[in-house]
């Protein structure tokens, strides 16, 4: 184990015991450096944002590529890195165990496993819970405390059933997840309903119309942004349109702090 791995792992665990915190999602080493320079205390990967850097859609990246991506982010900053592992790159429990092991070797101190198969179905709750249990066992075999997040995907997969969400998250907590996550919760009321019914820290995905203060007041411990920052950066590419159509290069200047962030 690298000497800083245990420190990063302990720092990440401690964040879940203190005040609620924001964990932004870089999509490459440069964005990781900027976010570290802005003072954030931990980073989480985004599967969709990383896939975009490869010119692909979300769900089309393999475990070898993700492990290399994790290594690049881990080496870019001193911050703990948690990884969006999608469904663990396979439907079986053995797939999620391998995914945990591989990204831990690459430098991650946390990771999330979701209950949605890229083929288009949500796993049965018991099968999904078995996958979480095996992921937790793989994490426990590591020589540092790996923080496992379990995701209930139904809200963003066409089944926004809050009762099902809570039932699944409770099952994943019993299976050994350290953090629970249901992307797509739409209001403070929904977040509060989840937080009141589970006994593990809850991660919430920030979304337009849902203020950070509302998320925190509802009981969430951790707030992530998914691919949101990547898409904000992509929207910045409209500067090319301005240059083409108006002949103006006014939007092309680098941010004032860029050299400081990259050299830090």
N, C-alpha and C positions, 0 to 999 in steps of 0.2 A: 504494500500500500504506500502511495506517495505520502510524504509527511504532512501535506496540507489537507489530505482527504478527510481525516478524522475531524479536523477543525471545521472544515466546510460542512460536514455532516452534522456536527453538534450545533453549529450556528443555525443551520436550517431548521433543525428540531426545535431549538429555542425560540425561533420566530413564531412558531405555532403555539407557544405558551405565553407570549406577551401580548402587546397591543395588536389589533388587526393591522395587516400590512398589505401593500400592493406589490405583486410580483409581475413585472412586465415581461413580454415575450419577444426577445430578439429573433431575427431570422438568419443572421450570419455573425461572424466575428466582429465586424465593424459596428453593427448595431448593438452588440453586446458591450463593446467598449464605451459607446456613447451612453448607454443606460447606466453602466457602472460609474461613469464620470458624472452623471446627473445625481448620483447618491443613492440609488436603489440598493437594497441589501441582499437580494436574491434574484435569480433569473429562471424563467421557464421557457422551454422551446415551444414553437408552434408548428404543428405538422403541415398546416396549409401554407404558412409563410415560408417554411423551408422548401416545400415542394415547388413553390413559385420560383425560388432562386434557381431551380433546376429546369424551369420551363414546363412544369407538370402540374396536374391537378392534385388536390388533396387525396390521400389514400393510395398514391402511386409510387411511394418511396419504400425501399427495402431496408431491412435491419442493418445490413453492412453500411449503407449510406448514412443511416441515422447515427450509428456508432461513430463514424468519422466526423459527422456534424457535431456530436456531443464533445468529442475530443477537441475540436477547434474552439468551441465556446468555452470549455473548461480552461483551455490554455490562454484564452484571450483576457480573462479577468481573474480576480481573486474571489469572486462571488460563488456561492453555491448554485448549482444548476440542477433543475428538475426537468424531466423529459416527458413530452407528449408521446406515449408509446402506442397510440391508437388502440387497436384490438390486440396488441402483442404480436402482430405479424403472423397470425395463425389462429385457428379456432380452438385448438386444444390447450389444456393446462400446461403441457410441456412447452408450448410456444411462448407463453407469457413468462415462464421460468427462465427460458433462454434469453428473452428480451431483457429482463431485469439484470441478469448476469452480464450480458454484453455491454449494456450502457453503464453499469457500475464500473466495469473494467476500463471504460473509456473516460470516466471522470465524473459521471452523474452521482448525486447524493439523494436523488428522489426521482420518482416517475409515476405516471398515471396509466391505468389500464381501463379501457372502456368496454361496454357490454354490447357493442354494435359490430356486426360482421360486415365487411365491405361488400359482400354479396347482396346486402339489402335487408337483413333481418336483425332484430334485437334478440340476443341469446335468452333462452329461458332463464328465469331468475336463479334456479338451483345450479344450472351449468355455469352461469356467470359468477355465482358465489364460489363455486369450486375453483374457477380460474383465479379469483382473487386470493383464495386460500393458498393455492400453489405459488402464486406470486409472492405472498407474504412469507412463505417458507423459504423461497429462494432469497428474499431480502434478508431473512434472519441468518442465513448461512454466510453472509458477507462479514468482513472483519471491521465494519463500521455501521452505524445506524442509518440505514436507507429508509427514507420516508415514502411510503406507498400510498398513492391516491387512487381511489376507485371511483369510476364515473358511471352514472346512470344517464344514458343518452336519449331516453324516450322523448324528452321535451323538444329536442331538435331533430327527431326522426319521425315526426308525424303522430305522436301519441302523447300530448301534453297532459297526462293524467297524474296529478300531484300525489294521489294515494299510491299509485304504482311506483312513483319516484321514491317516496318515503319508504315503502316496503323494500325496495331494492337496496337503498342505501343502508337501511338497518341490517339487511342480510350481509352486505359487504363489510360493515363494521364488525359483525360477529365473525366473519371469515378472516379478519386480521388487518383490514385497511387502517392506515393511520389518519388519513384525511378523506373526506367525502366530497363529491362534486357532481352537480347536475347542471350542465350547461343549458341555458335557455330559460331559466327562471325569470319571470317577467316583471315581478313587483316585489316591494318590501314585504307584502303580506305572504307571498309564496315563499320567499326566503325565510321569513320568520317561522312559517309552518314547518319547514324542513329542519331548521336549527333546533326547534323545540322538541323534535321527535327523534333526534340522534344524539349520541354521546361522544362524537368525535368532531374535530375542527372541520368546518365547511368552507370550501372554496366556491366563490361565485364569479361568473363571467360578467365583466362590465359590458354594458350595452347602452346605446343611445336612449335617453329618457329615464335612466336609472342612475341616480347620483351615488357617488361613493359614500356619502354620509348616510343615505338611506340603506345601503347594503350593510354598512357597519352597524347601524341602529337595529337592523333586523337580526343581528347575531353572527354574521359571517366573520371568519377569522382571516381569510385570505382572499384577495381579489386579483384575478388575472384578466388579460385582455385578448387572449387567443391570437388570431391573425390580425387584429384590429390595427396595431401599429404598422404592420407590413402593408396593409391596404392604405393607410394614411400616407405612407411613403410612396406607394404606387400612384396614388392620386396626385402626388407632387410631380409626376411625369407629365402632367398637362403643361408644365413649363416648356416642353418641346413643342407643343401645339401653339403656344404663344409666340415662340420664336419663329415657327413656320409661317403663321398667319399674320403676325403683326411686326415681325422683324425685331422684337424686343428681347433682350437677354437679361432683363432686370431680375428675373426669378432664378437665375442660374448661379448666384453667389453661394459659396459654401458657408455654413453657419460659423459664427465668430469663434466658437469654442472647439471647432473640430480638431485642430492640431493638438490641443491640450488633452482632449478625450482619447485620441489615438495614441498619444505618447505616454499616457498615464499608466 
